[in-house]
Amino acid sequence: MRWFVTGADRFVGRAVVRAATARGDSVLAAVRPGASKFAETSAESLVEYVEIDWDHVSDESLATTMKGCDVVAHTDIGDPWSLDRAACERAVLVRTEQVADGAKKAGVRRVILRSSERVTASGEVRRMVEESLGHSYKFLSPWDEMLSIAEGIVCSLSGETEGVALRAAFVWGDGDDESLPRFRALASQKALTLPAGGDQSFCTTHADNLAQAFLCAADAESDVVAGNAYWAVDEEITTAKRFLTKWLVTAGAKGPRSGLLPYSAARLFSWLDERNGGMSAAELAAVGVALSVDTKRTRAELGYEPKVSIVEGLSRMAKQSGSAAQATAISAEK
């Protein structure tokens, strides 16, 4: 199988490249102009790189580049914490339109979009929700809104080229260049305060588990998965306080603070925090509103089983950061 992976120089894209080449698939890795072309894979001979300037690429040239690929893994969906509506529109919506159009013209069999549970988030508790849960009626950020439209574009593909969306939760892991920098900054500013003490259920997705979901979505039968969205999450359901504390401390950052106010009260002040560089409405909801999902359909139709536990993922992070003591303490929890 030959893959075209967007965002191959970024966190999730690198994980998909590693997973695909580990099983012997070849990859055409799309990177930004001037970006590093090291995909951290032991099968470097299976990876070919192509620089793409998304602001200037045409559908025709993109289709020419994708020619001969069986699957597109579209992971390059911008900054998930951006509040710049125009930037989100370009990075998420326009880019997805380009990828979908290019894939159709190139005759690619399947486009798989990295989506997010946030396309269903409205600031309300979601407990053991299924994939059939519809899009939000009140988006919490422009990124959420643009991604919901992008998901619709991909899932509406039909004919020779079909689409599947993978809704990840809070994406994390070693090499994180998305959420960790943002939440590290919030914690250092003492602006990462968890509503209601952070005891609400919290759903996560290790990057390697998300990559595994991409492999499953590529292999699944067309008449079963085409046009569908699936949860791609870790095995365990944890709490916001437990996970975020261990995640940040393992990365050498300060942990979050436990707030007394419930989410409903904290959100009234979120606009002020946002203006002062604190947590945005989307960030507050991500850590302050309970979420758990029902993955029965994902397991049955995709055959998806997460490979990396939270404990193992944290242990990897600790080893990467050089904290032997922290790695030993985390491993002892297994």
C-alpha positions in Angstrom: 0.0 0.0 0.0 1.2 3.5 -0.8 0.3 6.4 1.4 0.3 10.2 1.0 0.6 11.7 4.4 0.1 15.4 5.0 1.8 17.1 7.9 4.5 14.4 7.9 6.9 16.9 9.6 4.4 17.4 12.5 3.5 15.3 15.6 0.7 13.1 14.3 1.9 12.9 10.7 5.3 11.5 11.9 3.4 8.8 13.9 1.5 7.8 10.8 4.6 7.6 8.8 6.3 5.4 11.4 3.3 3.1 11.7 2.8 2.7 7.9 6.5 2.0 7.2 6.8 -0.4 10.1 4.5 -2.8 8.3 6.2 -2.4 5.0 4.0 0.2 3.3 5.6 3.0 1.3 4.9 6.7 2.1 5.0 9.9 0.2 5.5 12.3 3.1 4.2 15.9 2.5 6.2 18.5 4.5 6.3 22.2 4.7 9.0 24.0 2.7 12.3 23.9 4.6 10.9 21.5 7.2 12.9 18.5 8.6 12.7 15.4 6.4 13.6 13.0 9.2 10.5 10.9 9.9 12.0 8.9 12.8 11.4 5.6 11.1 13.7 2.6 10.9 12.5 2.1 7.3 13.7 5.3 5.8 14.0 3.7 2.4 10.2 3.4 2.2 9.8 7.2 2.6 9.9 9.8 -0.1 9.5 13.4 0.7 7.7 16.2 -1.1 7.6 19.9 0.0 4.1 21.5 -0.3 3.3 25.1 0.1 -0.4 24.9 0.8 -0.9 28.6 0.1 0.2 28.2 -3.5 -0.4 24.6 -4.5 -3.1 23.9 -7.2 -5.5 21.0 -7.2 -3.9 19.8 -10.4 -0.3 19.8 -9.1 -1.5 18.1 -5.9 -3.3 15.4 -7.9 -0.2 14.8 -9.9 1.8 14.4 -6.7 -0.8 12.0 -5.3 -0.9 9.9 -8.4 -0.2 6.2 -7.6 -1.1 6.6 -3.9 -3.8 4.3 -2.5 -4.6 6.2 0.7 -4.3 9.8 1.9 -3.8 10.4 5.6 -4.7 14.0 6.1 -3.2 15.0 9.5 -2.2 18.6 8.6 -5.2 20.4 10.1 -3.5 23.5 11.7 -3.2 24.5 15.3 -6.0 23.0 17.4 -5.9 25.8 19.9 -5.8 28.7 17.4 -8.5 31.4 17.8 -7.7 33.1 14.5 -10.7 32.3 12.4 -9.1 33.2 9.1 -6.1 31.1 9.9 -8.3 28.2 10.9 -10.3 28.5 7.7 -7.1 28.3 5.6 -5.4 25.5 7.5 -8.4 23.3 8.1 -11.2 24.0 5.6 -9.4 25.2 2.5 -6.6 22.6 3.0 -9.0 19.8 3.3 -10.9 20.9 0.2 -7.5 20.9 -1.6 -6.7 17.4 -0.4 -10.2 16.0 -1.2 -10.2 17.5 -4.7 -6.6 16.4 -5.4 -7.3 12.8 -4.2 -10.4 12.6 -6.4 -8.5 13.7 -9.5 -5.6 11.4 -8.7 -7.9 8.4 -8.2 -6.9 7.8 -4.6 -9.0 5.0 -3.1 -9.5 6.5 0.4 -9.0 9.8 2.2 -8.7 9.5 6.0 -9.1 12.7 8.0 -7.7 13.3 11.4 -10.7 14.8 13.1 -11.6 15.5 16.7 -14.2 14.8 19.4 -14.4 18.6 19.6 -16.6 18.7 16.4 -19.3 17.4 18.7 -18.5 19.6 21.8 -20.9 22.3 22.9 -19.7 22.6 26.5 -22.1 19.9 27.8 -21.3 16.6 29.5 -20.9 13.7 27.1 -21.0 10.2 28.7 -20.4 7.0 26.6 -21.4 8.8 23.5 -21.4 6.9 20.2 -20.0 7.9 16.8 -23.5 8.8 15.6 -23.4 11.9 17.8 -23.9 14.8 15.5 -21.9 18.0 15.2 -22.0 20.7 17.8 -24.8 23.3 17.7 -22.6 25.8 19.5 -18.9 25.5 18.5 -16.4 26.6 21.1 -13.6 27.7 18.7 -13.2 28.5 15.0 -11.0 25.4 14.7 -13.8 23.2 15.9 -16.2 24.7 13.5 -13.9 24.5 10.5 -13.0 20.9 11.3 -16.7 19.9 11.4 -17.1 21.3 7.9 -13.9 19.5 6.8 -15.2 16.3 8.3 -18.4 16.7 6.2 -16.3 17.2 3.1 -14.3 14.0 3.6 -17.2 11.9 4.7 -19.3 12.9 1.7 -16.7 11.6 -0.8 -18.1 8.8 -2.9 -17.4 6.8 -6.0 -13.8 6.0 -6.8 -12.6 8.0 -3.8 -14.2 7.6 -0.4 -13.7 9.2 2.9 -13.4 8.3 6.6 -12.9 10.5 9.6 -11.1 9.6 12.9 -12.3 11.6 15.9 -9.4 11.8 18.3 -9.7 13.1 21.9 -6.9 15.0 23.7 -3.9 14.0 21.5 -0.6 13.5 23.3 2.7 11.6 23.3 6.5 12.0 23.0 7.4 14.6 20.4 4.2 16.6 21.0 4.5 19.9 19.1 0.8 20.8 19.4 -0.8 20.8 22.9 2.2 20.4 25.1 3.7 23.8 24.3 0.4 25.6 24.8 -0.5 23.8 28.1 3.0 24.2 29.4 2.7 27.9 28.8 -0.7 28.0 30.6 0.7 26.1 33.6 3.7 28.3 33.9 1.4 31.4 33.9 -0.7 29.7 36.6 -3.6 30.0 34.1 -4.3 26.3 33.9 -7.1 25.9 36.5 -9.3 22.8 36.3 -13.0 23.4 37.1 -14.5 21.4 40.0 -11.0 20.1 41.0 -10.5 18.3 37.7 -12.3 15.2 38.8 -14.4 14.9 35.7 -13.8 12.0 33.2 -11.1 12.8 30.6 -10.6 11.1 27.3 -7.1 10.9 25.6 -5.5 9.7 22.3 -1.9 8.8 22.2 -0.4 9.7 18.8 0.7 6.1 18.2 -2.9 4.9 18.9 -4.2 7.4 16.4 -1.7 6.2 13.9 -2.9 2.6 14.5 -6.5 3.8 13.8 -5.3 5.2 10.5 -3.9 1.8 9.5 -7.2 0.1 10.5 -9.2 2.7 8.5 -7.0 2.1 5.5 -7.6 -1.7 5.6 -11.3 -1.8 6.5 -13.9 -2.8 3.9 -15.4 0.0 1.8 -19.0 -1.0 2.2 -18.7 -0.8 6.0 -16.6 2.3 6.7 -17.0 4.7 3.8 -18.5 8.0 4.8 -18.3 7.3 8.5 -16.6 8.9 11.5 -15.1 6.9 14.3 -13.7 7.5 17.7 -9.9 6.9 18.0 -9.1 7.0 21.7 -6.9 5.4 24.3 -8.1 2.3 26.2 -8.4 4.0 29.6 -10.8 6.7 30.8 -8.9 8.9 33.3 -9.7 12.2 35.0 -8.5 15.6 33.9 -6.5 16.2 37.1 -4.8 12.8 37.1 -3.8 12.9 33.4 -2.8 16.5 33.0 -0.8 16.5 36.2 1.2 13.4 35.2 1.5 14.6 31.6 2.9 18.0 32.4 5.1 17.0 35.3 6.6 14.2 33.1 7.4 16.8 30.5 9.2 18.9 33.2 6.4 21.5 33.4 4.3 22.7 36.3 1.0 20.8 36.9 -2.5 22.3 36.7 -4.2 24.0 39.6 -7.5 22.6 41.0 -10.2 25.2 40.9 -13.3 25.3 43.1 -15.7 26.7 40.6 -17.8 24.2 38.5 -17.4 24.5 34.7 -20.7 26.4 34.4 -19.4 29.2 36.6 -15.8 29.1 35.2 -17.0 29.5 31.7 -18.7 32.9 32.6 -15.2 34.3 33.1 -13.5 32.5 30.2 -13.9 35.5 27.8 -11.8 37.6 30.2 -9.2 34.9 30.7 -9.0 34.5 26.9 -8.5 38.2 26.4 -5.6 38.2 28.9 -3.9 35.2 27.3 -5.4 32.6 29.6 -7.5 29.6 28.7 -9.9 29.9 25.8 -13.4 28.6 25.9 -12.3 25.5 23.9 -9.4 24.8 26.3 -11.6 25.3 29.3 -14.2 22.9 27.9 -11.5 20.4 27.0 -10.3 20.1 30.6 -13.5 21.0 32.4 -16.3 19.0 30.8 -16.7 15.3 31.3 -16.2 13.1 28.2 -16.3 9.4 27.7 -17.0 7.6 24.4 -18.4 4.2 23.4 -16.0 2.5 21.0 -17.9 -0.7 20.2 -18.5 0.4 16.6 -14.9 1.5 16.1 -13.7 -1.9 17.3 -16.2 -3.9 15.3 -16.0 -2.1 12.0 -12.3 -0.9 12.0 -10.9 -3.7 14.1 -9.2 -0.9 16.1 -7.4 -1.8 19.4 -5.2 0.8 21.1 -1.6 -0.4 21.5 -0.2 2.2 23.9 -1.5 2.6 27.4 -1.3 5.9 29.3 1.3 4.5 31.6 3.5 3.3 28.8 3.1 6.6 26.9 4.1 8.6 30.0 7.1 6.3 30.5 8.2 7.0 27.0 7.9 10.7 27.6 9.9 10.5 30.8 12.7 8.6 29.0 12.8 11.1 26.2 13.1 14.0 28.7 15.9 12.1 30.4 14.0 11.7 33.7 15.1 8.2 34.8 13.5 8.6 38.2 10.2 9.7 36.7 10.2 6.8 34.2 10.9 4.3 36.9 8.0 5.7 39.0 5.6 5.6 36.1 6.6 2.1 35.1 6.0 0.9 38.7 2.3 1.7 38.1 2.0 -1.0 35.4 
